[in-house]
Amino acid sequence: MSNNMNVLVVGAGMMAGEYCKVIKALSYNPIVIGRGEDNAAKLEKEMQIPALRGGIEKNLSQVSAAVTHAIVTVNINQLAHITEVLLNAGIKNILVEKPAGVDFQEIEDLATLAKIKNSNVYVAYNRRFYASTQKALEIIQADGGVTSFSFEFTEWGHVIKKTTHPQDVKEKWFLANSTHVVDLAFFLGGFPKEMNSYVQGSLDWHKCGSIYAGAGISEKGALFSYQANWSAPGRWSVEVLTQKHRLYLKPMEKLQVQDIGSVTVELVEIDDKLDLLYKPGLYCETESFLKGYDDGKKITIAEQLEHMQFYEKMEGKTYKRT
Protein backbone atom coordinates (compact mmCIF):
# COMPACT_ATOMS: atom_id res chain seq x y z
CA MET A 1 0.00 0.00 0.00
CA SER A 2 1.35 3.44 -0.93
CA ASN A 3 2.10 6.03 1.72
CA ASN A 4 1.20 8.73 -0.87
CA MET A 5 4.69 10.21 -1.09
CA ASN A 6 5.54 10.99 -4.71
CA VAL A 7 9.09 10.57 -6.01
CA LEU A 8 10.01 12.21 -9.31
CA VAL A 9 12.29 10.13 -11.53
CA VAL A 10 13.84 12.08 -14.41
CA GLY A 11 14.83 9.82 -17.26
CA ALA A 12 13.13 6.68 -18.54
CA GLY A 13 16.07 4.41 -19.34
CA MET A 14 17.44 1.32 -17.61
CA MET A 15 18.48 3.09 -14.40
CA ALA A 16 15.11 4.81 -14.11
CA GLY A 17 13.47 1.40 -14.22
CA GLU A 18 15.78 0.09 -11.50
CA TYR A 19 14.94 3.05 -9.26
CA CYS A 20 11.21 2.64 -9.90
CA LYS A 21 11.39 -1.00 -8.74
CA VAL A 22 12.85 0.16 -5.44
CA ILE A 23 10.50 3.13 -5.06
CA LYS A 24 7.49 0.85 -5.50
CA ALA A 25 8.96 -1.72 -3.09
CA LEU A 26 9.28 1.05 -0.50
CA SER A 27 5.58 1.88 -1.04
CA TYR A 28 6.19 5.27 -2.63
CA ASN A 29 4.74 6.58 -5.89
CA PRO A 30 7.20 7.06 -8.80
CA ILE A 31 6.42 9.85 -11.25
CA VAL A 32 8.53 9.43 -14.38
CA ILE A 33 9.49 12.11 -16.88
CA GLY A 34 11.32 10.90 -19.97
CA ARG A 35 12.21 12.36 -23.35
CA GLY A 36 11.80 9.76 -26.06
CA GLU A 37 8.89 7.45 -26.82
CA ASP A 38 10.79 4.14 -26.89
CA ASN A 39 12.22 4.21 -23.36
CA ALA A 40 9.02 5.63 -21.90
CA ALA A 41 6.86 2.95 -23.53
CA LYS A 42 9.21 0.18 -22.40
CA LEU A 43 9.26 1.46 -18.81
CA GLU A 44 5.47 1.74 -18.74
CA LYS A 45 5.10 -1.83 -19.89
CA GLU A 46 7.68 -3.27 -17.48
CA MET A 47 6.75 -1.22 -14.41
CA GLN A 48 3.01 -0.73 -14.98
CA ILE A 49 3.26 2.99 -14.27
CA PRO A 50 2.71 5.99 -16.57
CA ALA A 51 5.68 7.93 -17.97
CA LEU A 52 5.42 11.49 -19.21
CA ARG A 53 7.09 12.19 -22.56
CA GLY A 54 8.83 15.26 -23.94
CA GLY A 55 11.39 16.08 -21.27
CA ILE A 56 11.50 17.99 -18.03
CA GLU A 57 10.93 21.48 -19.43
CA LYS A 58 7.59 20.37 -20.90
CA ASN A 59 6.33 18.41 -17.90
CA LEU A 60 7.90 19.65 -14.66
CA SER A 61 5.30 22.33 -13.96
CA GLN A 62 2.60 19.63 -13.90
CA VAL A 63 4.23 17.65 -11.09
CA SER A 64 6.68 19.88 -9.16
CA ALA A 65 4.13 20.91 -6.53
CA ALA A 66 3.41 17.26 -5.76
CA VAL A 67 6.98 16.11 -5.08
CA THR A 68 9.62 16.79 -2.44
CA HIS A 69 12.19 14.25 -3.69
CA ALA A 70 13.63 13.70 -7.16
CA ILE A 71 16.08 11.21 -8.67
CA VAL A 72 18.04 12.14 -11.79
CA THR A 73 18.98 9.23 -14.09
CA VAL A 74 19.66 10.95 -17.43
CA ASN A 75 22.85 10.74 -19.54
CA ILE A 76 26.00 12.12 -17.94
CA ASN A 77 26.12 15.21 -20.15
CA GLN A 78 22.62 16.21 -18.93
CA LEU A 79 22.96 15.43 -15.22
CA ALA A 80 24.00 18.91 -14.11
CA HIS A 81 21.45 20.71 -16.28
CA ILE A 82 18.50 18.63 -15.09
CA THR A 83 19.57 18.96 -11.45
CA GLU A 84 19.80 22.73 -11.89
CA VAL A 85 16.27 22.84 -13.35
CA LEU A 86 14.95 20.87 -10.38
CA LEU A 87 16.69 23.14 -7.88
CA ASN A 88 15.27 26.24 -9.56
CA ALA A 89 11.82 24.62 -9.44
CA GLY A 90 12.08 24.44 -5.65
CA ILE A 91 12.62 20.70 -5.17
CA LYS A 92 14.55 20.35 -1.92
CA ASN A 93 15.86 16.77 -2.03
CA ILE A 94 17.64 15.44 -5.10
CA LEU A 95 19.63 12.26 -5.74
CA VAL A 96 21.63 12.58 -8.95
CA GLU A 97 23.44 9.72 -10.61
CA LYS A 98 27.22 9.87 -10.40
CA PRO A 99 29.26 11.88 -11.11
CA ALA A 100 26.63 14.73 -11.13
CA GLY A 101 28.49 16.67 -13.85
CA VAL A 102 31.07 16.30 -16.58
CA ASP A 103 33.70 18.56 -15.00
CA PHE A 104 34.71 20.64 -12.01
CA GLN A 105 32.77 23.68 -13.18
CA GLU A 106 29.42 21.90 -13.48
CA ILE A 107 29.80 20.32 -10.06
CA GLU A 108 30.90 23.58 -8.48
CA ASP A 109 27.92 25.40 -9.99
CA LEU A 110 25.55 22.76 -8.63
CA ALA A 111 27.12 22.94 -5.17
CA THR A 112 26.74 26.72 -5.19
CA LEU A 113 23.12 26.60 -6.35
CA ALA A 114 22.19 23.90 -3.83
CA LYS A 115 23.54 26.09 -1.05
CA ILE A 116 21.66 29.14 -2.32
CA LYS A 117 18.44 27.15 -2.57
CA ASN A 118 19.03 25.49 0.82
CA SER A 119 18.47 22.12 -0.85
CA ASN A 120 19.96 18.66 -0.34
CA VAL A 121 21.71 17.27 -3.42
CA TYR A 122 23.33 13.84 -3.11
CA VAL A 123 25.49 12.01 -5.66
CA ALA A 124 24.60 8.34 -6.18
CA TYR A 125 27.56 6.01 -5.63
CA ASN A 126 25.64 2.82 -4.91
CA ARG A 127 28.67 0.66 -4.02
CA ARG A 128 28.82 2.39 -0.64
CA PHE A 129 25.51 0.65 0.05
CA TYR A 130 26.44 -2.91 -0.92
CA ALA A 131 25.90 -5.57 1.74
CA SER A 132 29.58 -6.47 1.25
CA THR A 133 30.59 -2.88 2.01
CA GLN A 134 28.49 -2.82 5.18
CA LYS A 135 30.09 -6.05 6.40
CA ALA A 136 33.56 -4.70 5.59
CA LEU A 137 32.79 -1.56 7.62
CA GLU A 138 31.78 -3.70 10.59
CA ILE A 139 35.00 -5.72 10.47
CA ILE A 140 37.12 -2.59 10.05
CA GLN A 141 35.50 -0.98 13.09
CA ALA A 142 35.90 -4.11 15.21
CA ASP A 143 39.58 -4.35 14.21
CA GLY A 144 40.35 -0.76 15.15
CA GLY A 145 40.49 0.80 11.70
CA VAL A 146 42.30 0.54 8.37
CA THR A 147 46.11 0.42 8.36
CA SER A 148 46.57 0.32 4.57
CA PHE A 149 44.59 -0.30 1.39
CA SER A 150 44.96 -0.68 -2.36
CA PHE A 151 42.61 -0.61 -5.33
CA GLU A 152 42.44 -1.19 -9.07
CA PHE A 153 40.10 0.54 -11.51
CA THR A 154 41.11 -1.14 -14.77
CA GLU A 155 38.46 -0.62 -17.47
CA TRP A 156 38.02 -2.98 -20.40
CA GLY A 157 39.15 -0.61 -23.11
CA HIS A 158 38.54 -3.07 -25.94
CA VAL A 159 34.89 -3.35 -24.87
CA ILE A 160 34.22 0.32 -24.18
CA LYS A 161 35.63 1.25 -27.58
CA LYS A 162 32.78 -0.66 -29.26
CA THR A 163 29.95 0.75 -27.14
CA THR A 164 27.48 3.34 -28.41
CA HIS A 165 28.36 5.88 -25.70
CA PRO A 166 29.00 9.34 -27.23
CA GLN A 167 32.66 10.21 -27.65
CA ASP A 168 32.41 13.11 -25.20
CA VAL A 169 31.21 10.64 -22.55
CA LYS A 170 34.02 8.19 -23.32
CA GLU A 171 36.54 10.99 -22.90
CA LYS A 172 35.22 11.48 -19.34
CA TRP A 173 35.20 7.75 -18.56
CA PHE A 174 37.38 7.98 -15.46
CA LEU A 175 35.05 10.47 -13.82
CA ALA A 176 31.89 8.89 -15.22
CA ASN A 177 32.68 5.29 -14.31
CA SER A 178 36.02 4.56 -12.63
CA THR A 179 35.25 6.82 -9.68
CA HIS A 180 32.87 4.09 -8.48
CA VAL A 181 35.98 2.20 -7.37
CA VAL A 182 37.96 5.22 -6.22
CA ASP A 183 35.12 6.54 -4.10
CA LEU A 184 34.55 3.18 -2.42
CA ALA A 185 38.24 2.72 -1.63
CA PHE A 186 38.54 6.19 -0.11
CA PHE A 187 35.22 5.78 1.71
CA LEU A 188 36.64 2.73 3.48
CA GLY A 189 40.21 3.89 4.02
CA GLY A 190 39.96 7.67 4.06
CA PHE A 191 40.35 10.31 1.37
CA PRO A 192 43.91 11.44 0.60
CA LYS A 193 45.91 13.73 2.83
CA GLU A 194 48.91 13.31 0.51
CA MET A 195 49.02 11.63 -2.88
CA ASN A 196 51.38 11.21 -5.84
CA SER A 197 49.85 10.18 -9.15
CA TYR A 198 51.23 9.05 -12.52
CA VAL A 199 49.56 8.61 -15.90
CA GLN A 200 50.85 7.11 -19.15
CA GLY A 201 49.48 5.83 -22.45
CA SER A 202 46.39 6.64 -24.47
CA LEU A 203 43.57 4.91 -26.32
CA ASP A 204 41.70 5.81 -29.49
CA TRP A 205 38.67 6.77 -27.43
CA HIS A 206 40.53 8.10 -24.37
CA LYS A 207 43.52 10.18 -25.39
CA CYS A 208 44.40 11.55 -21.96
CA GLY A 209 45.64 8.27 -20.48
CA SER A 210 45.28 4.50 -20.17
CA ILE A 211 47.76 3.43 -17.46
CA TYR A 212 47.47 4.82 -13.94
CA ALA A 213 49.43 4.39 -10.73
CA GLY A 214 49.78 6.26 -7.48
CA ALA A 215 50.19 6.15 -3.73
CA GLY A 216 49.68 8.28 -0.67
CA ILE A 217 48.46 8.55 2.89
CA SER A 218 44.83 9.02 3.80
CA GLU A 219 43.23 11.38 6.28
CA LYS A 220 42.79 8.34 8.55
CA GLY A 221 46.55 7.71 8.52
CA ALA A 222 46.39 4.67 6.25
CA LEU A 223 48.93 4.19 3.46
CA PHE A 224 47.37 3.40 0.10
CA SER A 225 48.29 2.59 -3.48
CA TYR A 226 46.36 2.15 -6.71
CA GLN A 227 46.86 1.09 -10.30
CA ALA A 228 44.88 0.54 -13.50
CA ASN A 229 45.75 -0.43 -17.06
CA TRP A 230 42.94 0.06 -19.56
CA SER A 231 44.89 -1.64 -22.37
CA ALA A 232 45.59 -4.87 -20.42
CA PRO A 233 43.54 -7.53 -18.60
CA GLY A 234 42.23 -6.63 -15.18
CA ARG A 235 39.16 -5.89 -13.08
CA TRP A 236 37.89 -3.58 -10.40
CA SER A 237 38.99 -4.44 -6.87
CA VAL A 238 39.55 -2.99 -3.42
CA GLU A 239 41.75 -4.56 -0.73
CA VAL A 240 41.70 -3.24 2.83
CA LEU A 241 44.12 -4.28 5.59
CA THR A 242 43.59 -4.04 9.33
CA GLN A 243 45.68 -5.37 12.21
CA LYS A 244 43.72 -8.63 12.08
CA HIS A 245 42.43 -9.10 8.53
CA ARG A 246 42.91 -8.51 4.83
CA LEU A 247 39.56 -7.80 3.20
CA TYR A 248 39.01 -8.45 -0.51
CA LEU A 249 36.20 -6.80 -2.47
CA LYS A 250 36.85 -8.60 -5.75
CA PRO A 251 34.18 -8.68 -7.11
CA MET A 252 32.78 -5.86 -5.04
CA GLU A 253 29.45 -7.56 -4.48
CA LYS A 254 31.26 -10.23 -2.42
CA LEU A 255 33.57 -10.01 0.59
CA GLN A 256 36.48 -12.36 1.16
CA VAL A 257 38.74 -12.28 4.20
CA GLN A 258 42.19 -13.53 5.16
CA ASP A 259 42.95 -13.82 8.87
CA ILE A 260 46.31 -12.84 10.29
CA GLY A 261 48.58 -15.88 10.47
CA SER A 262 46.74 -17.67 7.66
CA VAL A 263 47.11 -17.90 3.89
CA THR A 264 43.52 -19.07 3.45
CA VAL A 265 41.09 -16.63 1.87
CA GLU A 266 37.48 -17.34 2.79
CA LEU A 267 34.17 -16.00 1.54
CA VAL A 268 32.32 -14.06 4.24
CA GLU A 269 28.62 -14.73 4.69
CA ILE A 270 26.65 -11.53 4.12
CA ASP A 271 22.95 -10.69 4.09
CA ASP A 272 22.76 -9.69 0.44
CA LYS A 273 19.16 -10.57 -0.37
CA LEU A 274 18.35 -6.96 -1.32
CA ASP A 275 21.40 -6.83 -3.61
CA LEU A 276 20.10 -9.94 -5.35
CA LEU A 277 16.51 -8.72 -5.68
CA TYR A 278 17.45 -5.25 -6.95
CA LYS A 279 20.44 -3.64 -8.63
CA PRO A 280 23.14 -4.05 -5.95
CA GLY A 281 23.21 -1.22 -3.43
CA LEU A 282 20.23 0.57 -4.96
CA TYR A 283 17.57 -0.43 -2.42
CA CYS A 284 19.57 0.75 0.61
CA GLU A 285 20.80 3.87 -1.18
CA THR A 286 17.30 4.90 -2.26
CA GLU A 287 15.83 4.11 1.15
CA SER A 288 18.55 6.19 2.83
CA PHE A 289 17.77 9.10 0.51
CA LEU A 290 13.98 8.98 0.76
CA LYS A 291 13.88 8.38 4.52
CA GLY A 292 16.73 10.77 5.33
CA TYR A 293 18.91 8.29 7.18
CA ASP A 294 21.99 9.72 8.91
CA ASP A 295 24.14 6.74 7.91
CA GLY A 296 27.30 8.52 6.78
CA LYS A 297 27.11 6.90 3.35
CA LYS A 298 25.45 9.56 1.22
CA ILE A 299 27.69 11.99 -0.68
CA THR A 300 26.60 15.61 -0.81
CA ILE A 301 27.30 17.70 -3.89
CA ALA A 302 29.67 19.80 -1.75
CA GLU A 303 31.62 16.68 -0.85
CA GLN A 304 31.73 15.62 -4.48
CA LEU A 305 33.24 19.01 -5.30
CA GLU A 306 35.95 18.39 -2.67
CA HIS A 307 36.64 14.96 -4.17
CA MET A 308 37.19 16.47 -7.62
CA GLN A 309 40.69 17.60 -6.60
CA PHE A 310 41.68 13.95 -6.13
CA TYR A 311 39.98 12.76 -9.29
CA GLU A 312 41.71 15.46 -11.33
CA LYS A 313 45.10 14.57 -9.93
CA MET A 314 44.62 10.86 -10.54
CA GLU A 315 43.58 11.47 -14.12
CA GLY A 316 46.51 13.77 -14.68
CA LYS A 317 44.55 16.72 -15.96
CA THR A 318 42.51 19.70 -14.86
CA TYR A 319 38.92 19.86 -15.94
CA LYS A 320 37.92 23.02 -17.74
CA ARG A 321 37.02 25.93 -15.48
CA THR A 322 35.32 29.12 -16.62
SVG drawing of the C-alpha trace seen along z (x, -y; Angstrom):
<svg xmlns="http://www.w3.org/2000/svg" viewBox="-2 -32 56 54">
<polyline fill="none" stroke="black" stroke-width="0.4" points="0.0,0.0 1.4,-3.4 2.1,-6.0 1.2,-8.7 4.7,-10.2 5.5,-11.0 9.1,-10.6 10.0,-12.2 12.3,-10.1 13.8,-12.1 14.8,-9.8 13.1,-6.7 16.1,-4.4 17.4,-1.3 18.5,-3.1 15.1,-4.8 13.5,-1.4 15.8,-0.1 14.9,-3.1 11.2,-2.6 11.4,1.0 12.9,-0.2 10.5,-3.1 7.5,-0.8 9.0,1.7 9.3,-1.1 5.6,-1.9 6.2,-5.3 4.7,-6.6 7.2,-7.1 6.4,-9.9 8.5,-9.4 9.5,-12.1 11.3,-10.9 12.2,-12.4 11.8,-9.8 8.9,-7.5 10.8,-4.1 12.2,-4.2 9.0,-5.6 6.9,-2.9 9.2,-0.2 9.3,-1.5 5.5,-1.7 5.1,1.8 7.7,3.3 6.8,1.2 3.0,0.7 3.3,-3.0 2.7,-6.0 5.7,-7.9 5.4,-11.5 7.1,-12.2 8.8,-15.3 11.4,-16.1 11.5,-18.0 10.9,-21.5 7.6,-20.4 6.3,-18.4 7.9,-19.6 5.3,-22.3 2.6,-19.6 4.2,-17.6 6.7,-19.9 4.1,-20.9 3.4,-17.3 7.0,-16.1 9.6,-16.8 12.2,-14.3 13.6,-13.7 16.1,-11.2 18.0,-12.1 19.0,-9.2 19.7,-11.0 22.8,-10.7 26.0,-12.1 26.1,-15.2 22.6,-16.2 23.0,-15.4 24.0,-18.9 21.4,-20.7 18.5,-18.6 19.6,-19.0 19.8,-22.7 16.3,-22.8 15.0,-20.9 16.7,-23.1 15.3,-26.2 11.8,-24.6 12.1,-24.4 12.6,-20.7 14.5,-20.4 15.9,-16.8 17.6,-15.4 19.6,-12.3 21.6,-12.6 23.4,-9.7 27.2,-9.9 29.3,-11.9 26.6,-14.7 28.5,-16.7 31.1,-16.3 33.7,-18.6 34.7,-20.6 32.8,-23.7 29.4,-21.9 29.8,-20.3 30.9,-23.6 27.9,-25.4 25.6,-22.8 27.1,-22.9 26.7,-26.7 23.1,-26.6 22.2,-23.9 23.5,-26.1 21.7,-29.1 18.4,-27.1 19.0,-25.5 18.5,-22.1 20.0,-18.7 21.7,-17.3 23.3,-13.8 25.5,-12.0 24.6,-8.3 27.6,-6.0 25.6,-2.8 28.7,-0.7 28.8,-2.4 25.5,-0.6 26.4,2.9 25.9,5.6 29.6,6.5 30.6,2.9 28.5,2.8 30.1,6.0 33.6,4.7 32.8,1.6 31.8,3.7 35.0,5.7 37.1,2.6 35.5,1.0 35.9,4.1 39.6,4.3 40.3,0.8 40.5,-0.8 42.3,-0.5 46.1,-0.4 46.6,-0.3 44.6,0.3 45.0,0.7 42.6,0.6 42.4,1.2 40.1,-0.5 41.1,1.1 38.5,0.6 38.0,3.0 39.1,0.6 38.5,3.1 34.9,3.4 34.2,-0.3 35.6,-1.3 32.8,0.7 29.9,-0.7 27.5,-3.3 28.4,-5.9 29.0,-9.3 32.7,-10.2 32.4,-13.1 31.2,-10.6 34.0,-8.2 36.5,-11.0 35.2,-11.5 35.2,-7.7 37.4,-8.0 35.0,-10.5 31.9,-8.9 32.7,-5.3 36.0,-4.6 35.2,-6.8 32.9,-4.1 36.0,-2.2 38.0,-5.2 35.1,-6.5 34.5,-3.2 38.2,-2.7 38.5,-6.2 35.2,-5.8 36.6,-2.7 40.2,-3.9 40.0,-7.7 40.4,-10.3 43.9,-11.4 45.9,-13.7 48.9,-13.3 49.0,-11.6 51.4,-11.2 49.9,-10.2 51.2,-9.1 49.6,-8.6 50.9,-7.1 49.5,-5.8 46.4,-6.6 43.6,-4.9 41.7,-5.8 38.7,-6.8 40.5,-8.1 43.5,-10.2 44.4,-11.6 45.6,-8.3 45.3,-4.5 47.8,-3.4 47.5,-4.8 49.4,-4.4 49.8,-6.3 50.2,-6.2 49.7,-8.3 48.5,-8.5 44.8,-9.0 43.2,-11.4 42.8,-8.3 46.5,-7.7 46.4,-4.7 48.9,-4.2 47.4,-3.4 48.3,-2.6 46.4,-2.1 46.9,-1.1 44.9,-0.5 45.7,0.4 42.9,-0.1 44.9,1.6 45.6,4.9 43.5,7.5 42.2,6.6 39.2,5.9 37.9,3.6 39.0,4.4 39.5,3.0 41.8,4.6 41.7,3.2 44.1,4.3 43.6,4.0 45.7,5.4 43.7,8.6 42.4,9.1 42.9,8.5 39.6,7.8 39.0,8.4 36.2,6.8 36.8,8.6 34.2,8.7 32.8,5.9 29.4,7.6 31.3,10.2 33.6,10.0 36.5,12.4 38.7,12.3 42.2,13.5 43.0,13.8 46.3,12.8 48.6,15.9 46.7,17.7 47.1,17.9 43.5,19.1 41.1,16.6 37.5,17.3 34.2,16.0 32.3,14.1 28.6,14.7 26.7,11.5 22.9,10.7 22.8,9.7 19.2,10.6 18.4,7.0 21.4,6.8 20.1,9.9 16.5,8.7 17.5,5.3 20.4,3.6 23.1,4.1 23.2,1.2 20.2,-0.6 17.6,0.4 19.6,-0.7 20.8,-3.9 17.3,-4.9 15.8,-4.1 18.5,-6.2 17.8,-9.1 14.0,-9.0 13.9,-8.4 16.7,-10.8 18.9,-8.3 22.0,-9.7 24.1,-6.7 27.3,-8.5 27.1,-6.9 25.4,-9.6 27.7,-12.0 26.6,-15.6 27.3,-17.7 29.7,-19.8 31.6,-16.7 31.7,-15.6 33.2,-19.0 35.9,-18.4 36.6,-15.0 37.2,-16.5 40.7,-17.6 41.7,-14.0 40.0,-12.8 41.7,-15.5 45.1,-14.6 44.6,-10.9 43.6,-11.5 46.5,-13.8 44.5,-16.7 42.5,-19.7 38.9,-19.9 37.9,-23.0 37.0,-25.9 35.3,-29.1"/>
</svg>
